Amino acid sequence: MRGGRGYAGLHDSQSREIKEMLMPSHAELAAKLLNDAATFFDNVAMQNPEIGQQMMENAEVYRQVAELVATDPLGEIAVDAPDA
């Protein structure tokens, strides 16, 4: 018999789709956490003008990394080696 039953009696393909919606990948979770942290930095910046610029810069970096993790989770960042 082809196409067994999975979660709650659904076909395997439907069961996988539901699981993917309910359980984010590690990269998706990391990207969400990074974006949430960026929002936190935005809020700190609005409430503390004296450190606002630094907090906005932090938020931007977190958003950039979230985008990298979400779009290319196994990607590498090229880093120039220091002159020896």
C-alpha angles and dihedrals in degrees: 000000000000125000107024129208120270135170113011093348094302123139115268094255092052090046091053091050091053092047091051090051093049099039116048120205119253089257093051091049092047091050091050092049091049091050090048089051090051089054089050090053089049090054093047089050092053093049097043112042092178091067096025097110093053092046092051090051090050090050092052093050091049091050091050092051091046089055092049093049092047097047102033110014094173096042123123130222115229110233121190112234114238116255110266 
